[in-house]
């Protein structure tokens, strides 16, 4: 009997604005570019920049030193509320038409529309 991988559910999604709450990048904020639920890691714009030395692969793709974003643990970030401007956890609420949305714990504003 093979073991199925456990899919984790992340509290952030792609295009959410988040703020880093721990680590050497603490205090930086940016937009989530990609989310990887299997590993529990995300890529945030402008956070965890790494230097990669890349060889030229073809004449069109030159080599050199490339700076790009690396993944960080999703547990190190909190959602940034657009209404109150604070880092917050998210709650879930059902709207009148039955759709489930994420809302700010501090001010009650909805994250998804």
ChimeraX commands (.cxc) that place a marker at each C-alpha (Angstrom):
marker #1 position 0.00,0.00,0.00 radius 0.5
marker #1 position 1.59,3.25,-1.13 radius 0.5
marker #1 position 1.41,6.33,1.03 radius 0.5
marker #1 position -0.27,9.35,-0.54 radius 0.5
marker #1 position 1.41,12.75,0.00 radius 0.5
marker #1 position -0.34,14.92,2.55 radius 0.5
marker #1 position -1.52,18.15,0.98 radius 0.5
marker #1 position -1.17,21.08,3.33 radius 0.5
marker #1 position -3.49,24.03,3.10 radius 0.5
marker #1 position -1.75,27.40,3.11 radius 0.5
marker #1 position -3.25,30.52,4.66 radius 0.5
marker #1 position -1.95,32.64,1.77 radius 0.5
marker #1 position -2.59,32.46,-1.96 radius 0.5
marker #1 position -0.96,33.81,-5.08 radius 0.5
marker #1 position -1.35,37.62,-5.48 radius 0.5
marker #1 position -1.91,38.17,-1.71 radius 0.5
marker #1 position 0.11,40.96,-0.10 radius 0.5
marker #1 position 2.03,39.63,2.90 radius 0.5
marker #1 position 4.52,40.88,5.49 radius 0.5
marker #1 position 7.41,38.76,6.82 radius 0.5
marker #1 position 7.18,38.34,10.60 radius 0.5
marker #1 position 10.41,36.46,11.40 radius 0.5
marker #1 position 13.88,35.77,10.09 radius 0.5
marker #1 position 16.46,37.99,8.46 radius 0.5
marker #1 position 13.84,39.44,6.09 radius 0.5
marker #1 position 11.57,40.53,8.98 radius 0.5
marker #1 position 9.45,43.60,8.24 radius 0.5
marker #1 position 9.60,43.34,4.44 radius 0.5
marker #1 position 6.37,43.05,2.51 radius 0.5
marker #1 position 5.49,42.02,-1.00 radius 0.5
marker #1 position 3.11,40.13,-3.25 radius 0.5
marker #1 position 3.05,36.32,-3.25 radius 0.5
marker #1 position 4.30,35.19,-6.66 radius 0.5
marker #1 position 3.89,31.42,-6.22 radius 0.5
marker #1 position 2.65,29.11,-3.49 radius 0.5
marker #1 position 3.77,25.50,-3.04 radius 0.5
marker #1 position 1.29,23.71,-0.72 radius 0.5
marker #1 position 3.14,20.37,-0.82 radius 0.5
marker #1 position 6.29,21.88,0.68 radius 0.5
marker #1 position 4.59,24.65,2.69 radius 0.5
marker #1 position 6.73,27.34,1.04 radius 0.5
marker #1 position 5.99,30.50,-0.95 radius 0.5
marker #1 position 7.87,32.96,-3.15 radius 0.5
marker #1 position 7.39,36.62,-2.20 radius 0.5
marker #1 position 8.30,39.50,-4.50 radius 0.5
marker #1 position 11.46,41.28,-3.29 radius 0.5
marker #1 position 12.06,38.93,-0.33 radius 0.5
marker #1 position 14.80,36.28,0.08 radius 0.5
marker #1 position 16.86,37.37,-2.92 radius 0.5
marker #1 position 19.55,34.83,-3.84 radius 0.5
marker #1 position 22.46,35.11,-6.26 radius 0.5
marker #1 position 22.71,32.48,-8.96 radius 0.5
marker #1 position 25.73,32.07,-11.24 radius 0.5
marker #1 position 24.36,30.86,-14.54 radius 0.5
marker #1 position 26.25,29.58,-17.56 radius 0.5
marker #1 position 25.07,30.70,-20.99 radius 0.5
marker #1 position 22.73,28.02,-22.38 radius 0.5
marker #1 position 22.42,29.47,-25.88 radius 0.5
marker #1 position 23.36,32.58,-27.82 radius 0.5
marker #1 position 20.07,34.22,-26.88 radius 0.5
marker #1 position 20.32,33.42,-23.15 radius 0.5
marker #1 position 23.48,35.06,-21.81 radius 0.5
marker #1 position 25.18,33.85,-18.65 radius 0.5
marker #1 position 26.14,35.89,-15.64 radius 0.5
marker #1 position 25.09,36.58,-12.09 radius 0.5
marker #1 position 21.31,36.53,-11.73 radius 0.5
marker #1 position 19.39,37.76,-8.67 radius 0.5
marker #1 position 16.08,36.03,-8.05 radius 0.5
marker #1 position 13.60,35.36,-5.24 radius 0.5
marker #1 position 13.92,32.15,-3.28 radius 0.5
marker #1 position 11.21,30.36,-1.32 radius 0.5
marker #1 position 10.47,31.04,2.34 radius 0.5
marker #1 position 8.27,29.11,4.75 radius 0.5
marker #1 position 4.63,30.17,4.59 radius 0.5
marker #1 position 4.52,30.18,8.40 radius 0.5
marker #1 position 6.91,33.16,8.44 radius 0.5
marker #1 position 4.41,35.52,6.76 radius 0.5
marker #1 position 1.10,37.13,7.67 radius 0.5
marker #1 position -1.51,38.61,5.39 radius 0.5
marker #1 position -1.48,42.39,5.09 radius 0.5
marker #1 position -4.97,43.86,5.21 radius 0.5
marker #1 position -5.58,46.46,2.51 radius 0.5
marker #1 position -8.23,48.25,4.58 radius 0.5
marker #1 position -6.61,48.64,8.00 radius 0.5
marker #1 position -2.99,48.21,6.80 radius 0.5
marker #1 position -2.07,45.75,9.57 radius 0.5
marker #1 position -0.63,42.25,9.49 radius 0.5
marker #1 position -3.44,39.92,10.45 radius 0.5
marker #1 position -4.62,36.36,10.59 radius 0.5
marker #1 position -7.55,35.48,8.41 radius 0.5
marker #1 position -10.97,34.23,9.46 radius 0.5
marker #1 position -13.61,32.67,7.25 radius 0.5
marker #1 position -17.12,34.00,6.79 radius 0.5
marker #1 position -20.05,32.93,4.64 radius 0.5
marker #1 position -21.74,35.65,2.60 radius 0.5
marker #1 position -25.48,35.87,1.97 radius 0.5
marker #1 position -25.21,33.95,-1.30 radius 0.5
marker #1 position -23.38,31.08,0.41 radius 0.5
marker #1 position -19.83,31.81,-0.79 radius 0.5
marker #1 position -17.02,31.43,1.72 radius 0.5
marker #1 position -14.55,34.33,1.91 radius 0.5
marker #1 position -11.45,35.11,3.95 radius 0.5
marker #1 position -11.84,38.15,6.20 radius 0.5
marker #1 position -9.47,40.23,8.34 radius 0.5
marker #1 position -9.52,39.33,12.04 radius 0.5
marker #1 position -8.96,42.95,13.06 radius 0.5
marker #1 position -11.33,44.97,10.87 radius 0.5
marker #1 position -13.56,42.37,9.20 radius 0.5
marker #1 position -12.78,43.38,5.60 radius 0.5
marker #1 position -12.92,40.61,2.98 radius 0.5
marker #1 position -9.70,39.54,1.21 radius 0.5
marker #1 position -11.37,37.75,-1.73 radius 0.5
marker #1 position -14.26,39.05,-3.72 radius 0.5
marker link #1:1,2 radius 0.2
marker link #1:2,3 radius 0.2
marker link #1:3,4 radius 0.2
marker link #1:4,5 radius 0.2
marker link #1:5,6 radius 0.2
marker link #1:6,7 radius 0.2
marker link #1:7,8 radius 0.2
marker link #1:8,9 radius 0.2
marker link #1:9,10 radius 0.2
marker link #1:10,11 radius 0.2
marker link #1:11,12 radius 0.2
marker link #1:12,13 radius 0.2
marker link #1:13,14 radius 0.2
marker link #1:14,15 radius 0.2
marker link #1:15,16 radius 0.2
marker link #1:16,17 radius 0.2
marker link #1:17,18 radius 0.2
marker link #1:18,19 radius 0.2
marker link #1:19,20 radius 0.2
marker link #1:20,21 radius 0.2
marker link #1:21,22 radius 0.2
marker link #1:22,23 radius 0.2
marker link #1:23,24 radius 0.2
marker link #1:24,25 radius 0.2
marker link #1:25,26 radius 0.2
marker link #1:26,27 radius 0.2
marker link #1:27,28 radius 0.2
marker link #1:28,29 radius 0.2
marker link #1:29,30 radius 0.2
marker link #1:30,31 radius 0.2
marker link #1:31,32 radius 0.2
marker link #1:32,33 radius 0.2
marker link #1:33,34 radius 0.2
marker link #1:34,35 radius 0.2
marker link #1:35,36 radius 0.2
marker link #1:36,37 radius 0.2
marker link #1:37,38 radius 0.2
marker link #1:38,39 radius 0.2
marker link #1:39,40 radius 0.2
marker link #1:40,41 radius 0.2
marker link #1:41,42 radius 0.2
marker link #1:42,43 radius 0.2
marker link #1:43,44 radius 0.2
marker link #1:44,45 radius 0.2
marker link #1:45,46 radius 0.2
marker link #1:46,47 radius 0.2
marker link #1:47,48 radius 0.2
marker link #1:48,49 radius 0.2
marker link #1:49,50 radius 0.2
marker link #1:50,51 radius 0.2
marker link #1:51,52 radius 0.2
marker link #1:52,53 radius 0.2
marker link #1:53,54 radius 0.2
marker link #1:54,55 radius 0.2
marker link #1:55,56 radius 0.2
marker link #1:56,57 radius 0.2
marker link #1:57,58 radius 0.2
marker link #1:58,59 radius 0.2
marker link #1:59,60 radius 0.2
marker link #1:60,61 radius 0.2
marker link #1:61,62 radius 0.2
marker link #1:62,63 radius 0.2
marker link #1:63,64 radius 0.2
marker link #1:64,65 radius 0.2
marker link #1:65,66 radius 0.2
marker link #1:66,67 radius 0.2
marker link #1:67,68 radius 0.2
marker link #1:68,69 radius 0.2
marker link #1:69,70 radius 0.2
marker link #1:70,71 radius 0.2
marker link #1:71,72 radius 0.2
marker link #1:72,73 radius 0.2
marker link #1:73,74 radius 0.2
marker link #1:74,75 radius 0.2
marker link #1:75,76 radius 0.2
marker link #1:76,77 radius 0.2
marker link #1:77,78 radius 0.2
marker link #1:78,79 radius 0.2
marker link #1:79,80 radius 0.2
marker link #1:80,81 radius 0.2
marker link #1:81,82 radius 0.2
marker link #1:82,83 radius 0.2
marker link #1:83,84 radius 0.2
marker link #1:84,85 radius 0.2
marker link #1:85,86 radius 0.2
marker link #1:86,87 radius 0.2
marker link #1:87,88 radius 0.2
marker link #1:88,89 radius 0.2
marker link #1:89,90 radius 0.2
marker link #1:90,91 radius 0.2
marker link #1:91,92 radius 0.2
marker link #1:92,93 radius 0.2
marker link #1:93,94 radius 0.2
marker link #1:94,95 radius 0.2
marker link #1:95,96 radius 0.2
marker link #1:96,97 radius 0.2
marker link #1:97,98 radius 0.2
marker link #1:98,99 radius 0.2
marker link #1:99,100 radius 0.2
marker link #1:100,101 radius 0.2
marker link #1:101,102 radius 0.2
marker link #1:102,103 radius 0.2
marker link #1:103,104 radius 0.2
marker link #1:104,105 radius 0.2
marker link #1:105,106 radius 0.2
marker link #1:106,107 radius 0.2
marker link #1:107,108 radius 0.2
marker link #1:108,109 radius 0.2
marker link #1:109,110 radius 0.2
marker link #1:110,111 radius 0.2
marker link #1:111,112 radius 0.2
marker link #1:112,113 radius 0.2
view
